[in-house]
Amino acid sequence: MPTNDSQFTHFKPYDLDTGEEYMCDAHREHFRQILNAWKRQLMEEVDSTIHHLQEEASNFADPSDRASQEEEFSLELRTRDRERKLIRKIDEAVERIDEDEYGFCDACGIEIGIRRLEARPTATLCIDCKTLAEIKEKQLGG
């Protein structure tokens, strides 16, 4: 099922046919299903966190126990915040599917590729542009 980094991985890879047009209706539907299932999974985790925080919220008399619980809650909330941002990216990807813009690099316009999109369904850059962006980021950052 899903991995710890919130990546949805439980899906059947698309069976590519030769001569099939890139981002045809079948491709778009494949990715719509992946994105919607991933979003559902993330939303279930959010609900689970809310219930966990409500059930586990205790006032420990021992400061160490209270600090441990607060740290656990803080870590869980940071994780959920990252997932909230990911849900926004998923929504944007579904919107790009609706607008027939999904699967094409935002920087150069070429096809991102079915397998890359299956690995990262929210990708907006082809591998070359993403690599170049990472190199620039490293140069500027340090």
C-alpha positions as CSV (number, residue, x, y, z in Angstrom):
1,M,0.0,0.0,0.0
2,P,1.2,3.6,0.5
3,T,4.7,4.3,1.7
4,N,5.8,6.5,4.6
5,D,6.5,9.5,2.3
6,S,2.8,9.8,1.4
7,Q,3.3,8.5,-2.1
8,F,0.4,6.5,-3.4
9,T,1.8,3.3,-4.9
10,H,-1.0,0.8,-5.0
11,F,-2.2,0.9,-8.6
12,K,-1.8,-1.1,-11.8
13,P,0.7,0.5,-14.2
14,Y,-0.7,1.6,-17.5
15,D,-0.3,-0.9,-20.3
16,L,1.2,1.1,-23.1
17,D,0.0,0.4,-26.7
18,T,2.3,1.3,-29.6
19,G,0.8,4.0,-31.7
20,E,-1.3,5.3,-28.8
21,E,-1.4,9.1,-28.7
22,Y,0.2,10.6,-25.6
23,M,-2.3,11.8,-23.0
24,C,-5.3,10.3,-24.8
25,D,-8.6,9.8,-22.9
26,A,-7.4,6.5,-21.5
27,H,-4.2,8.1,-20.1
28,R,-6.0,11.0,-18.6
29,E,-8.5,8.6,-17.0
30,H,-5.7,6.4,-15.6
31,F,-4.1,9.4,-13.9
32,R,-7.4,10.8,-12.7
33,Q,-8.0,7.5,-10.9
34,I,-4.5,7.4,-9.4
35,L,-4.8,11.0,-8.2
36,N,-8.3,10.6,-6.8
37,A,-7.3,7.4,-5.0
38,W,-4.2,9.0,-3.6
39,K,-6.3,12.0,-2.4
40,R,-8.8,9.7,-0.7
41,Q,-6.0,7.9,1.1
42,L,-4.5,11.2,2.3
43,M,-8.0,12.4,3.5
44,E,-8.4,9.2,5.4
45,E,-5.1,9.8,7.1
46,V,-6.2,13.3,8.0
47,D,-9.4,12.0,9.6
48,S,-7.4,9.3,11.5
49,T,-5.1,12.0,12.9
50,I,-8.0,14.1,14.1
51,H,-9.5,11.1,15.9
52,H,-6.1,10.2,17.3
53,L,-5.4,13.7,18.6
54,Q,-8.9,13.8,20.2
55,E,-8.6,10.4,21.8
56,E,-5.0,10.7,23.0
57,A,-5.1,14.2,24.3
58,S,-4.3,13.8,28.0
59,N,-2.9,16.1,30.6
60,F,0.0,14.1,32.0
61,A,1.2,15.2,35.4
62,D,4.7,14.2,34.5
63,P,6.4,17.0,32.5
64,S,8.4,14.4,30.5
65,D,5.3,12.5,29.5
66,R,3.5,15.7,28.5
67,A,6.6,16.8,26.5
68,S,6.7,13.5,24.7
69,Q,3.1,13.6,23.8
70,E,3.4,17.2,22.6
71,E,6.4,16.3,20.4
72,E,4.4,13.3,19.0
73,F,1.5,15.6,18.2
74,S,3.7,18.2,16.7
75,L,5.4,15.7,14.4
76,E,2.0,14.3,13.4
77,L,0.7,17.8,12.6
78,R,3.8,18.7,10.5
79,T,3.2,15.5,8.5
80,R,-0.4,16.4,8.0
81,D,0.6,19.9,6.9
82,R,2.9,18.4,4.2
83,E,0.0,16.2,3.2
84,R,-2.3,19.2,3.0
85,K,0.1,20.8,0.6
86,L,0.2,17.5,-1.4
87,I,-3.6,17.4,-1.6
88,R,-3.4,20.9,-3.1
89,K,-0.9,19.6,-5.7
90,I,-3.2,16.7,-6.4
91,D,-6.1,19.0,-7.0
92,E,-4.0,21.1,-9.3
93,A,-3.0,18.0,-11.3
94,V,-6.7,16.9,-11.6
95,E,-7.4,20.5,-12.8
96,R,-4.7,20.2,-15.4
97,I,-6.2,16.9,-16.6
98,D,-9.6,18.7,-17.0
99,E,-7.9,21.4,-19.0
100,D,-5.9,19.0,-21.2
101,E,-2.6,20.4,-19.9
102,Y,-1.6,17.4,-17.8
103,G,1.5,15.5,-18.7
104,F,3.4,18.3,-20.4
105,C,6.4,20.1,-18.9
106,D,5.6,23.6,-17.6
107,A,9.1,24.8,-18.6
108,C,9.7,23.4,-22.1
109,G,6.3,21.9,-23.1
110,I,7.5,18.4,-24.0
111,E,5.9,15.2,-22.8
112,I,6.7,14.3,-19.2
113,G,6.1,10.6,-19.9
114,I,3.7,8.0,-18.6
115,R,6.3,6.2,-16.3
116,R,7.6,9.5,-14.7
117,L,4.0,10.5,-14.0
118,E,3.2,7.2,-12.5
119,A,6.2,7.6,-10.2
120,R,5.2,11.2,-9.4
121,P,1.6,12.0,-10.6
122,T,1.9,15.6,-9.5
123,A,5.0,16.3,-11.7
124,T,4.9,19.4,-13.7
125,L,8.4,19.3,-15.2
126,C,10.1,16.7,-17.5
127,I,13.1,15.0,-16.0
128,D,15.6,17.3,-17.8
129,C,14.0,20.5,-16.6
130,K,13.6,19.1,-13.1
131,T,17.3,18.1,-13.0
132,L,18.3,21.5,-14.3
133,A,16.1,23.2,-11.6
134,E,17.7,21.1,-8.9
135,I,21.2,22.0,-10.1
136,K,20.3,25.7,-10.1
137,E,18.8,25.3,-6.6
138,K,22.0,23.7,-5.3
139,Q,24.1,26.4,-6.8
140,L,22.0,29.2,-5.3
141,G,21.6,27.4,-2.0
142,G,25.1,26.5,-1.2
